């Protein structure tokens, strides 16, 4: 595929920090300094989402931040969400948007529930003149085949024109355009043995993960740097034995207004953590994020 300069073993090369390299270096143009996100709901953003975006601004002031909404979507991509009959909720809509934006423009995608307590480093490879084509996170508990780490989709970065992003988008958008199309596409992949889904759970919900695996296992040259989600954005949860209340307490200690505890650098909040936060908790995080931004 275009852009890959050299290749190595098809299996991932582990590094001391728990990250892995797949394939060779890439000669595509560096990624633009843009952080993309999508929010569908009307009205004011929830406090914890506002806080997340403020942390991006604080730690990456040289990046343009684009929070795309349905009304502004056509400004960036020629995409009519209403025409996709297989869309079954806001998460799937967000999946479509993120893939189109990163495939066309490159840059960094962050879910609106990504809270930062330090600068991000996972995407450095896609900003250097010569580096990897794609950077992101993988989840060990989903990965049973070390040659194909299971890529997460809530934080990743790509160079514009990334062959992997183009192929990932194409695979995802091949869903039959009718209600229930996602289930039909998944059944076809499983029935034909096109992809080893490894230990991915909730295959229908995580169909974007399945499509990434289908592309990675297709034999196309890869150029990736993937970091451990368990050692990074999910570490606070695993340190809490995946107890939601304990995980939220760790977040709240980081954003304590007077005596913040040493933070985890990156928190990916799932729905259960957001749901466990009271309005007062979210307001406190927002207030702390606001004061930290203005004090920095």
N, C-alpha and C positions, 0 to 999 in steps of 0.2 A: 504493500500500500504506500501511497505517496507520503513522504515526510520522514519515514524511518530510515535513519542513516546506517545503523548496524543492528545486529541481533545477537542474542545470546541464547542460552538454554531456554526452552519453553517453560521450564519451571521457575518459580519465584526464587530470587536470591535474598535470603534473610540478612538483615543488618542488626548491629548490636542494640539499637533502640527499639527493636521489635517491628520496624517497618520492613517492607519487602520491595524489591525491584523486579519488574517484569520487562523483558525485551531490551532493546537498545535505546540510544539517544535519538533525538528528533531535531530536524532542521527547520521546522515550521516557525513562523514569527512568534515572538513571545506573547503571552496573554496580556490583554489590556487590564489596567488597574481598576476594575469594576467589581463590586459585590452586588450580585443579583438576589432578589427575594420576590415572593409573590404573596399577596394577601387578597382574598376574594371578598371578605365580608365588608359591608358598608359601615360607615360611622367611624368613630375614633378607634384606633388600635388599642388592644388590651394593654394594661400597664406593663406586663412582663415582655410583650413584644416591643413596646416602645423602649424598654430598658435594654433589650437585646441590641436593637439598632444603635442606641447610644454607645454601647460598648464597642461596636464595630467602628463608629466614628472616633472614639477615644483612641483605640489602639492602631487604627489604620487611617489617619487623617489625610493621607495622600491618595486614598481610593475614592472613586465616585460610588455612591450607594444608590441603587435603583430598586425601589420597592414597587414592583409592577402590580397594577390592579386591572380588573377586567376592562375598565374604561380606557386605560392607556396601553393595553396589550398590543393593539394593531399599530401603534407607533413604532414598535420594535420588530414584530414578526407578522407575517401574513397568515394569521391563524384565527379561525372561527370556531370557538369552543362549542357553540350551539349546534354546529353541524356534525359533531362527533357523538353519535347515538349511543356509543358504548361507555361514555363517561358516567360513572356511578357515584360521584361525590367530589367534594373539594380536594381531597388528597390526590385523586386521579387527575383532576384538572391541574393541580400544581405540578404533578409529574410531567404532563404534556408541556407545560409552560417552561419548566426548567430545562428540559431536553432541547426544545427549540432555541431558547436563548443561548445556551452554552454551545450548541452545535454551530450556530451562526456567528456569534460574537466572541466566544471564549470568555475568560474571566473566572470569577469565583461564584459558586452558588452556596448560599447558606439558608437553611430553613429559618423562618422568623422566630423560632424558639431556641436559637443558639446564643447562649450567653457567654461572653468572653471576660476573662479576668487577666488576660495577658495577650500579647500579640500572637497571631497565628503564624505558624511556620510551615505547615504541611504543603502549602502551595508554592513554595519558593522555586521548585524545579520547573514550573511552567512559565516563570517570568525571566529566567536566564536566557541569554542568546542561544545557548545549546544546552538542552536538558531533556526532561521527559515531556511527553505529549499530554499526559493526564496525571493528576494527583488526587488522592482522596483517602478514604478510610475503608478498612475491611473488618468484618466481624468474625473472630475466631470460632465462636460457637456454631456459626452457620457453615464453616469451612471444613470439609473433610478431605478435599483434594488440594494439597499444597501448591499445585501448579496453577490453580484458579481460585485465589482468594475471593470471597464473596464481597463485592463492592457495595458499600452503603450509598444512599442517595441524598442524604441531608446536608452534606458538606463535601464538595468536590471542586476541582478547578481543571480547566482545559485551555489549550491554545486554540485560537480561531482556526477552523477548518480541520480540527482533530479527526483523523480517520476513525478512531474508536467512537467518538461522540456521534459522528455521522452514521456509523453502522448501528450504534445503540438506538438512536432515534428511528432509523429505518425499521429495525426489528420491532420496536414498541408501536410504531404507527401502522404496522401491518395487521393490527387487530381488526377483525371483520367489523365493518361499520353498521352495527345493529345492536339493540339492547342485548346484553349478555355476551357481547363480543369478547370480553376479556376471558371469560370462562372457556369459550370455544377455542381461543388462541392457546390457552394453557393446556387444554385437553389435547390439542394437535401436537404441541411440543412434547408432551409426555407420551402420547401414543406412538409417535414416530421415533422416540428415543433421541431427539435432536439435542437435548441438553440434560446433563446431570445436575439436578437441583440441590444436590448435596444435603445439608441439614437445614435449609431455609424453611422456616415455618410460615404459616399463613400465605401460601403461594399465590393465592388470588390477590390478596392485599399487597403483597410484595412482588407483583408481576414485573415491575421495573428491575428489580434485582435479578429475576429469572432471565429477563431479556439481556441483561449485561453478561450473565453467564453463557447464554447462547452465543453471543458474539465472541467472548473470550475463548470459548471452546471450539470455535469454528476453524481455528488455525490461522487467522489473520495475524500479522505481526503486531506485537503490542509494545508500548512504550509508556510504562506506568511506574509511579512511586506511590505505594499504598501504606498507610500508617494504621497501627492497631487502634481500633475504637475502644477496646477494653482498657488499654493503657492511656487513652486520651480522653475524648469527650464523654465516654461512659464509665470512666474510672470511679467517679464519685458514687455511682450506683453499685458497682461491684464491691467497692469498699464498704458499702452499706448492706451487703448481701441481698441486693435488689429489693430491699424494704423501702417502699415509697415514702413513708413518713420520715425514716432516717435519712433518705436521700435529700428530701426537702430541707431537713434541718442543716445538712451540710451546705446547701446553697445559701440558706438564710444566714449562716455564720459568716460566709464570705462577704455578704452584703450588709453586715452589721454596721450601723452608722458611726459607731465610736471605736469599737474594738474588733475590726474584721479579722477573721482567722486567715492563716496562710491559704491562698486559694488554689483550687484546681485551675489550670489555665483555661479550660474550655468545658462548658457544660452543655450537652445536648439534652434538652428537656423533652421527654415524651409526653403524650397526652395524660398519662397517669400522674406525672409530677406536676404538670400545669393544673390539672383538676384538683390536686391536693392542696394547692396554694389558695389561701383565703384572699379576698380583695385587699385586706390590710397587708398581707405578706407581699402581694404584687406591688402595692403602692410603696412599700418600704424599699423594695428592690429598685423601683423606678427612681425614687428620691435619691438613693445612693448612687445610681448610675448617672443621674443628672449632676449631682455635686462633684462626682469624680471627673466627669467630662469638663466641667467648667474650671475645676482646680488644676487640670493637667496642662 
